[in-house]
Amino acid sequence: MGDILIVDDERDIRELISDILKDEGYTTRLAGNSDDCMAQIAKELPALMILDIWLKDSRMDGIDILKATKRDHPGVPIIIISGHGNVEIAVAAIKQGAYDFIEKPFNIDQLTVVIGRAMEASRLRRENTELKRRDGTVSEMIGSSSAFKALKSNLDKVTKSNGRVMLTGAAGSGKEVAARYIHAHSSRASAPFVTVSSATVEPERMEEVLFGRETSERGVEPGLLEQADGGILFFDEVADMPLGTQSKILRVLVDQSFTRVGGSEKIKVDMRVISSTNRDLIQEIQMGRFRQELFHRLAVVPITVPALDERREDIPELADHFITLFNKTQGLPLRRISDEAVALLQTMLWPGNVRQLKNVIERVLILGADKGDISASELPGVEPVSEEEGRVVLSGSLATLPLREARELFEREYLLTQINRFGGNISRTATFVGMERSALHRKLKSLSVVTGTKLGNRIAYIEDVEG
């Protein structure tokens, strides 16, 4: 049921408590002074501590042990007992993080009830942390394009180190997924992954959220830095962090310690820091909005997460993954995407990147049919064409051109779209459009399309200025 450490300078008391708890199914360890107590904690962390305030012939009293334990192991519940109990001592113990306070001589039933509640609260907290850590499939990397393989190779290189990583890329491109992948494949995988949402935390509360606080009314409230002890702290969109907080975070990174808001004691932490941003931090530094020293501390290993436009080949695989995910988590229909819908997805613009694709798939599954293939007409912004008419509606600009110019413009845009869809792979493009590779090269040359170079996210082409 759990390992409980009993700390009391009176042998009879600690053995009595131990016998009571063993009858309840717990296992116990005993310590008669502060040195024995700290040695037992160092040997193996207990599930719960029962701690006497007054410890005769000890270097530390119960309050000192409580403070030290809560500083280094905030998740361990501690029940304070004392024969000299009063309101002031109880308030001091609760303020320092004790779960409860019981006076000697104690009622056995009261003691077992308090211990049971403390153990249950501790168990629920651990389960909640573990569920957050697992967080479904958020650490699963999906893709097979060259851009994706390059990203994954870089991530694999940093998983086994403790170096600080800066993930850059457009919003929705998957920076947090990349950060969680590093965590899941690192030596800290069993420790917490704690996210700091720099953009959503109010600037005036940022320090309290990060460092925690101490108040006489509510005692110690650990912040995100303490929660990340032993694991990974992820600064999501770090450019949104207030300048005042940036300087304090810089000191934490240098010293690996901090002070809670309202407190005076230095708290030491062991954590790895990963950051993300969709902004140009060099420009932010020049504008005076980001500290250069903090940038150099955070960006020890910079890794770029590619936009979805740069990995269009991964769209079918990502779409299938999201369909399976929504079926498991929400019970949405398990449907197949038709080839026409896949082709359209690969040619659409994705300013919101992978997050936008995920939202599109979810919307289609919610609003669409319960079975059957997902058709192109079900995708947002696509108007279905009547089978009886069998017509394609021309854009206004195309409809005003002479046939020869309209045909060339259509062919150029169509082939550029397909080349981008297949990541610049001419062989795969030729196979899809139904042409020999050599014939496609001749067609591209006749349309003045230059392959192999990129302009933004599009293959560049040169207009034939002479005619």
Solvent accessible surface area in square Angstrom, and as a share of the most:
residue,aa,sasa,rsa
1,M,160,0.71
2,G,21,0.20
3,D,33,0.17
4,I,0,0.00
5,L,0,0.00
6,I,0,0.00
7,V,0,0.00
8,D,0,0.00
9,D,43,0.22
10,E,92,0.41
11,R,160,0.58
12,D,113,0.59
13,I,37,0.19
14,R,41,0.15
15,E,65,0.29
16,L,87,0.44
17,I,0,0.00
18,S,4,0.03
19,D,82,0.42
20,I,19,0.10
21,L,0,0.00
22,K,116,0.49
23,D,126,0.65
24,E,88,0.39
25,G,40,0.38
26,Y,23,0.09
27,T,84,0.49
28,T,25,0.14
29,R,42,0.15
30,L,64,0.32
31,A,3,0.02
32,G,18,0.17
33,N,49,0.25
34,S,0,0.00
35,D,72,0.37
36,D,66,0.34
37,C,0,0.00
38,M,54,0.24
39,A,62,0.48
40,Q,45,0.20
41,I,12,0.06
42,A,91,0.70
43,K,166,0.70
44,E,106,0.48
45,L,82,0.41
46,P,6,0.04
47,A,27,0.21
48,L,0,0.00
49,M,0,0.00
50,I,0,0.00
51,L,0,0.00
52,D,5,0.03
53,I,4,0.02
54,W,116,0.41
55,L,17,0.08
56,K,148,0.63
57,D,140,0.72
58,S,32,0.20
59,R,175,0.64
60,M,36,0.16
61,D,51,0.26
62,G,0,0.00
63,I,36,0.18
64,D,60,0.31
65,I,0,0.00
66,L,0,0.00
67,K,67,0.29
68,A,11,0.08
69,T,2,0.01
70,K,23,0.10
71,R,70,0.26
72,D,55,0.28
73,H,62,0.28
74,P,40,0.25
75,G,41,0.39
76,V,7,0.04
77,P,5,0.03
78,I,0,0.00
79,I,0,0.00
80,I,0,0.00
81,I,0,0.00
82,S,0,0.00
83,G,44,0.42
84,H,121,0.54
85,G,19,0.18
86,N,71,0.37
87,V,110,0.63
88,E,127,0.57
89,I,27,0.13
90,A,23,0.18
91,V,76,0.44
92,A,41,0.32
93,A,0,0.00
94,I,72,0.37
95,K,67,0.28
96,Q,35,0.16
97,G,21,0.20
98,A,8,0.07
99,Y,85,0.32
100,D,51,0.26
101,F,29,0.12
102,I,3,0.01
103,E,95,0.43
104,K,33,0.14
105,P,138,0.87
106,F,31,0.13
107,N,88,0.45
108,I,86,0.44
109,D,102,0.53
110,Q,88,0.39
111,L,0,0.00
112,T,31,0.18
113,V,73,0.42
114,V,12,0.07
115,I,0,0.00
116,G,30,0.29
117,R,155,0.57
118,A,0,0.00
119,M,24,0.11
120,E,75,0.34
121,A,34,0.26
122,S,3,0.02
123,R,92,0.34
124,L,93,0.46
125,R,114,0.42
126,R,134,0.49
127,E,79,0.35
128,N,75,0.38
129,T,46,0.27
130,E,56,0.25
131,L,115,0.57
132,K,132,0.56
133,R,47,0.17
134,R,153,0.56
135,D,55,0.29
136,G,69,0.66
137,T,58,0.34
138,V,50,0.29
139,S,31,0.20
140,E,84,0.38
141,M,29,0.13
142,I,27,0.14
143,G,15,0.14
144,S,63,0.41
145,S,5,0.03
146,S,91,0.59
147,A,30,0.23
148,F,8,0.03
149,K,124,0.52
150,A,58,0.45
151,L,6,0.03
152,K,68,0.29
153,S,50,0.32
154,N,61,0.31
155,L,0,0.00
156,D,62,0.32
157,K,149,0.63
158,V,11,0.07
159,T,5,0.03
160,K,157,0.67
161,S,52,0.34
162,N,94,0.48
163,G,23,0.22
164,R,46,0.17
165,V,0,0.00
166,M,3,0.01
167,L,0,0.00
168,T,42,0.24
169,G,16,0.16
170,A,45,0.35
171,A,47,0.37
172,G,6,0.06
173,S,2,0.01
174,G,24,0.23
175,K,12,0.05
176,E,62,0.28
177,V,49,0.28
178,A,0,0.00
179,A,0,0.00
180,R,25,0.09
181,Y,13,0.05
182,I,0,0.00
183,H,8,0.04
184,A,44,0.34
185,H,82,0.37
186,S,12,0.07
187,S,103,0.67
188,R,30,0.11
189,A,37,0.29
190,S,96,0.62
191,A,20,0.15
192,P,27,0.17
193,F,15,0.06
194,V,18,0.10
195,T,41,0.24
196,V,0,0.00
197,S,39,0.25
198,S,3,0.02
199,A,67,0.52
200,T,107,0.62
201,V,26,0.15
202,E,93,0.42
203,P,90,0.56
204,E,139,0.62
205,R,111,0.40
206,M,0,0.00
207,E,51,0.23
208,E,48,0.21
209,V,29,0.17
210,L,0,0.00
211,F,10,0.04
212,G,3,0.03
213,R,54,0.20
214,E,30,0.13
215,T,35,0.21
216,S,69,0.45
217,E,144,0.65
218,R,157,0.57
219,G,1,0.01
220,V,26,0.15
221,E,46,0.21
222,P,55,0.34
223,G,4,0.03
224,L,33,0.16
225,L,0,0.00
226,E,6,0.03
227,Q,90,0.40
228,A,0,0.00
229,D,49,0.26
230,G,28,0.27
231,G,0,0.00
232,I,0,0.00
233,L,0,0.00
234,F,0,0.00
235,F,1,0.00
236,D,37,0.19
237,E,30,0.14
238,V,0,0.00
239,A,9,0.07
240,D,48,0.25
241,M,6,0.02
242,P,34,0.21
243,L,88,0.44
244,G,47,0.45
245,T,4,0.02
246,Q,0,0.00
247,S,28,0.18
248,K,68,0.29
249,I,2,0.01
250,L,23,0.12
251,R,134,0.49
252,V,4,0.02
253,L,5,0.03
254,V,79,0.45
255,D,71,0.37
256,Q,54,0.24
257,S,11,0.07
258,F,10,0.04
259,T,46,0.27
260,R,12,0.05
261,V,60,0.35
262,G,70,0.67
263,G,21,0.20
264,S,107,0.69
265,E,55,0.25
266,K,123,0.52
267,I,1,0.00
268,K,139,0.59
269,V,10,0.06
270,D,80,0.41
271,M,12,0.06
272,R,4,0.01
273,V,2,0.01
274,I,0,0.00
275,S,0,0.00
276,S,0,0.00
277,T,0,0.00
278,N,70,0.36
279,R,98,0.36
280,D,83,0.43
281,L,9,0.04
282,I,90,0.45
283,Q,97,0.43
284,E,12,0.05
285,I,33,0.17
286,Q,142,0.63
287,M,116,0.52
288,G,48,0.46
289,R,111,0.41
290,F,6,0.03
291,R,77,0.28
292,Q,98,0.44
293,E,87,0.39
294,L,0,0.00
295,F,36,0.15
296,H,109,0.49
297,R,96,0.35
298,L,1,0.00
299,A,18,0.14
300,V,87,0.50
301,V,47,0.27
302,P,94,0.59
303,I,7,0.03
304,T,94,0.55
305,V,4,0.02
306,P,13,0.08
307,A,19,0.15
308,L,0,0.00
309,D,26,0.14
310,E,87,0.39
311,R,14,0.05
312,R,19,0.07
313,E,47,0.21
314,D,0,0.00
315,I,0,0.00
316,P,38,0.24
317,E,75,0.34
318,L,8,0.04
319,A,0,0.00
320,D,77,0.40
321,H,36,0.16
322,F,14,0.06
323,I,4,0.02
324,T,56,0.32
325,L,33,0.16
326,F,7,0.03
327,N,49,0.25
328,K,159,0.67
329,T,92,0.54
330,Q,94,0.42
331,G,61,0.58
332,L,26,0.13
333,P,27,0.17
334,L,118,0.59
335,R,16,0.06
336,R,127,0.46
337,I,8,0.04
338,S,14,0.09
339,D,97,0.50
340,E,115,0.52
341,A,0,0.00
342,V,25,0.14
343,A,20,0.15
344,L,51,0.25
345,L,1,0.00
346,Q,6,0.03
347,T,42,0.24
348,M,39,0.18
349,L,134,0.67
350,W,4,0.01
351,P,112,0.70
352,G,25,0.25
353,N,4,0.02
354,V,21,0.12
355,R,143,0.52
356,Q,51,0.23
357,L,0,0.00
358,K,71,0.30
359,N,72,0.37
360,V,6,0.04
361,I,2,0.01
362,E,45,0.20
363,R,113,0.41
364,V,6,0.04
365,L,3,0.02
366,I,97,0.49
367,L,142,0.71
368,G,28,0.27
369,A,54,0.42
370,D,119,0.62
371,K,167,0.71
372,G,48,0.46
373,D,71,0.37
374,I,1,0.01
375,S,43,0.28
376,A,24,0.19
377,S,48,0.31
378,E,55,0.25
379,L,4,0.02
380,P,38,0.24
381,G,86,0.83
382,V,44,0.25
383,E,144,0.65
384,P,94,0.59
385,V,79,0.46
386,S,51,0.33
387,E,174,0.78
388,E,171,0.77
389,E,108,0.48
390,G,63,0.61
391,R,160,0.58
392,V,126,0.72
393,V,132,0.76
394,L,107,0.53
395,S,66,0.43
396,G,57,0.54
397,S,80,0.51
398,L,31,0.15
399,A,62,0.48
400,T,112,0.65
401,L,62,0.31
402,P,79,0.50
403,L,138,0.69
404,R,141,0.51
405,E,85,0.38
406,A,16,0.12
407,R,118,0.43
408,E,55,0.25
409,L,62,0.31
410,F,113,0.47
411,E,43,0.19
412,R,28,0.10
413,E,66,0.30
414,Y,77,0.29
415,L,8,0.04
416,L,0,0.00
417,T,33,0.19
418,Q,11,0.05
419,I,0,0.00
420,N,16,0.08
421,R,15,0.05
422,F,17,0.07
423,G,43,0.42
424,G,30,0.29
425,N,63,0.32
426,I,17,0.09
427,S,52,0.33
428,R,107,0.39
429,T,0,0.00
430,A,4,0.03
431,T,112,0.65
432,F,92,0.38
433,V,31,0.18
434,G,67,0.65
435,M,61,0.27
436,E,131,0.59
437,R,123,0.45
438,S,63,0.40
439,A,26,0.20
440,L,0,0.00
441,H,76,0.34
442,R,156,0.57
443,K,63,0.27
444,L,4,0.02
445,K,165,0.70
446,S,83,0.54
447,L,9,0.04
448,S,25,0.16
449,V,9,0.05
450,V,61,0.35
451,T,43,0.25
452,G,76,0.73
453,T,73,0.42
454,K,122,0.52
455,L,133,0.66
456,G,70,0.67
457,N,66,0.34
458,R,93,0.34
459,I,5,0.03
460,A,24,0.19
461,Y,79,0.30
462,I,114,0.58
463,E,93,0.42
464,D,87,0.45
465,V,139,0.80
466,E,164,0.73
467,G,83,0.80
